[in-house]
Amino acid sequence: MKFLVTGGAGFIGSHVSHALVSRGHDVIIFDDFSSGRHSFVPRGAAVIQGSLLDVDLVDSALASAGIDAVIHIAGYKHAGESVIHPLHTYEQNVTGMMNLLEGMRSHGVTRIIFSSSSAVYGDVDVEVISEDHPTSPKSPYGESKLIGEWLLRNVGVAYGMEHTSLRYFNVVGSSHPGIFDVSPSSLFSLVFQALSAGTTPKIFGNDYNTVDGTCVRDYIPVGALADAHVVAAERMVAGKPMETAYNLGTGTGHSVAQVMAVMSEVTGFDFQPDVVPRRAGDPATVVASGELATRDLGWSAAPDLHTMIEQAWTGFSSAQE
């Protein structure tokens, strides 16, 4: 099978691209390399460098013969910063996706797997979120992902496009040496960068209604996430039934303070984080039910925080050498 992977050179996208190549699929990576890296690209994958805002380039990429499906991972993925940069967020995530869908329609590419987010739910009042929970995003980033899902619903009705949205929770770790989370604002990146620079990591708020006052998140290993994309893509091309959205989470949450404690143990840095004010757009607790993904995609991800942090630290450290 042949897949076009937007954002396929980024932290998550490259893991997906590696997983596809390892299964014998042909992969075309479309990436502007604003956060992706050429060193993350798997051997054998074709690369088109450019932005989804470049309509002509998107059209050219989709004109390639025999694309079975698009796996759309590219986007601006910073919930907190999206509050400060809403127009940029919408341009990258909504306008870019509209260009992609129009190109798909023009060239008869009828299947898409979309990288959505737990941010579509916003603040929740349940311990574990299922896919039928009401959506009420609290940041422009979350809104842009929800609009992406609306776009898919509408092109499905209008043009018969097959689609599913994979709602990521907090993706961490590394399954390939030298591939690490390059995001400047994710928790793991912020802590590792601070430790490497000799500064003290920060906790953004400790007055949430959680077990210890810090945000609680469902952390999932990036390798398992990548495998879910491959299964979803293969299943869709094979014509098997799919839900329109799947949560990719473990059902288990860890607080930021708990994560920091394990990070100190794994990295060998003895530190006590500084507490600073909350970031706008951060909900208190986000934990997922992955039952539908387990049923249809064979989704399985052990919430082993120590292993995930160890993998992430190894990937980050090897990139610094």
DAHUNOR-V686786 format. One record per backbone hydrogen bond with DSSP energy under -0.5 kcal/mol. NH is the residue of the N-H (numbers start at 1). CO is the residue of the C=O. If there is no record, write none. Layout:
((NH & CO) (NH & CO))
This chain:
((3 & 26) (4 & 69) (5 & 3) (5 & 28) (6 & 4) (6 & 71) (7 & 30) (8 & 5) (8 & 30) (10 & 7) (14 & 10) (15 & 11) (16 & 12) (17 & 13) (18 & 14) (19 & 15) (20 & 16) (21 & 17) (22 & 18) (23 & 19) (23 & 20) (24 & 21) (25 & 20) (26 & 1) (28 & 3) (29 & 27) (29 & 46) (30 & 5) (31 & 29) (31 & 48) (37 & 9) (40 & 37) (41 & 37) (41 & 38) (45 & 42) (46 & 27) (48 & 29) (50 & 31) (50 & 48) (54 & 51) (55 & 53) (58 & 54) (59 & 55) (60 & 56) (61 & 57) (62 & 58) (63 & 59) (63 & 60) (64 & 61) (67 & 64) (68 & 2) (68 & 66) (69 & 2) (70 & 111) (71 & 4) (72 & 70) (72 & 113) (73 & 6) (73 & 71) (77 & 75) (79 & 77) (82 & 78) (83 & 79) (83 & 80) (84 & 80) (84 & 81) (85 & 81) (89 & 85) (90 & 86) (91 & 87) (92 & 88) (93 & 89) (94 & 90) (95 & 90) (96 & 91) (98 & 94) (99 & 95) (100 & 96) (101 & 97) (102 & 98) (103 & 99) (104 & 100) (105 & 101) (106 & 102) (107 & 103) (108 & 105) (109 & 104) (110 & 108) (112 & 162) (113 & 70) (114 & 112) (114 & 164) (115 & 72) (116 & 114) (116 & 166) (118 & 168) (120 & 117) (121 & 118) (122 & 118) (129 & 287) (133 & 130) (136 & 120) (143 & 139) (144 & 140) (145 & 141) (146 & 142) (147 & 143) (148 & 144) (149 & 145) (150 & 146) (151 & 147) (152 & 148) (153 & 149) (154 & 150) (155 & 151) (156 & 152) (157 & 153) (158 & 154) (159 & 155) (160 & 156) (161 & 155) (162 & 110) (164 & 112) (165 & 244) (166 & 114) (166 & 164) (167 & 165) (167 & 246) (168 & 116) (168 & 166) (169 & 248) (170 & 218) (171 & 169) (172 & 220) (179 & 176) (180 & 178) (182 & 180) (190 & 186) (191 & 187) (192 & 188) (193 & 189) (194 & 190) (195 & 191) (196 & 192) (197 & 193) (198 & 194) (198 & 195) (199 & 194) (203 & 274) (204 & 202) (205 & 203) (205 & 276) (208 & 213) (210 & 208) (216 & 284) (217 & 254) (218 & 286) (219 & 217) (220 & 170) (222 & 172) (225 & 221) (226 & 222) (227 & 223) (228 & 224) (229 & 225) (230 & 226) (231 & 227) (232 & 228) (233 & 229) (234 & 230) (235 & 231) (236 & 232) (237 & 233) (238 & 234) (239 & 236) (240 & 235) (246 & 165) (248 & 167) (249 & 247) (254 & 217) (256 & 215) (259 & 255) (260 & 256) (261 & 257) (262 & 258) (263 & 259) (264 & 260) (265 & 261) (266 & 262) (267 & 263) (268 & 264) (270 & 268) (271 & 269) (274 & 201) (276 & 203) (276 & 274) (282 & 279) (283 & 281) (286 & 216) (289 & 129) (290 & 288) (294 & 290) (295 & 291) (296 & 292) (297 & 293) (298 & 294) (299 & 293) (304 & 302) (305 & 303) (308 & 304) (309 & 305) (310 & 306) (311 & 307) (312 & 308) (313 & 309) (314 & 310) (315 & 311) (316 & 312) (317 & 313) (318 & 314) (319 & 315) (320 & 316) (320 & 317) (321 & 317) (321 & 318))
